[in-house]
Amino acid sequence: MKRFILVSLVLFGSIAAATWAVCWAQEDAPSAGPGAQATGAGHPEDAARDRQAADPEQNRQPSLEWGNELYSHYCTPCHGVRGDGNGFNAPRLLVKPANHTDAAFMSARSDQKLFDTINLGGVEVAKSTLMPPWGAAFDNDNKIRSLILKLRDLCQCQAKKSW
Ligand code: HEC
C-alpha cells in the first residue's frame, strides 16, 4: 500500500510539473498573431511616421547624387547616358532630345526655365510635347532641383540669365 501511494505521488507530481511547464512556455512565447502589436493608429506622430515610411525621401535635400539617380532612371532613355541627346529612344523621336552637355545651349536657360521645362514639359516652354512633364510623377520639388544640379554638372555651365 505504501508503495502504491508513493508511485501515485510521483506520477501525479510529474503530470503537474509537465502541465506547469507547458503553460509557462506558452505564456513566455512572443505573441505573433495579427494585431498582436497595437499600432496606435490615429496619433498625429504615427501619421507622420507612416507618411515617412510611405515616402522615405520626403525630407531629402536636393543633391547631385540624387540628380544622378533620377537622371539615369527617367531621362537617359531619350537624352542618353552621357546626356548628349542620344538615348535609345532618340532615333524614333521626330524632335531630337536636347544635348545637355552643350554649354552654349544650356547656359542660355535659367534654372527657373529648366525647372518649368522639367515640371510642366516641353509644351510649357514652347518646345516639343515629346519632352514629357514630370511634376505630377515626382510629387517632390527637390527631385526637380536635384535634376537641375545634374544638368548643370553635365553642361559644366551656369545660367547666363536669371529668368
Ligand atoms: C520621351 C523622351 C524624353 C524624356 C524621357 C525626357 N526628355 Fe527632355 N527632351 C526631349 C525632347 C524631344 C526634347 C527637345 C524638345 C524640343 O527641342 O522641342 C527635350 C528637351 C529637354 C530640355 C531642353 C528644353 C529647352 O529649353 O530647349 C531639357 C532641360 C530636358 N529635356 C530635360 C529633361 C529631363 C531632366 C528629363 C528627365 C527627368 C527629360 N528631359 C526626359 C525628350 C525627352
Boltz pocket constraint, residues with backbone or C-beta under 6 A from the ligand:
constraints:
  - pocket:
      binder: B
      contacts: [[A, 70], [A, 71], [A, 74], [A, 75], [A, 76], [A, 77], [A, 78], [A, 79], [A, 89], [A, 93], [A, 95], [A, 96], [A, 97], [A, 98], [A, 109], [A, 114], [A, 117], [A, 118], [A, 122], [A, 125], [A, 126], [A, 127], [A, 128], [A, 129], [A, 130], [A, 131], [A, 132], [A, 134], [A, 147]]
      max_distance: 6.0
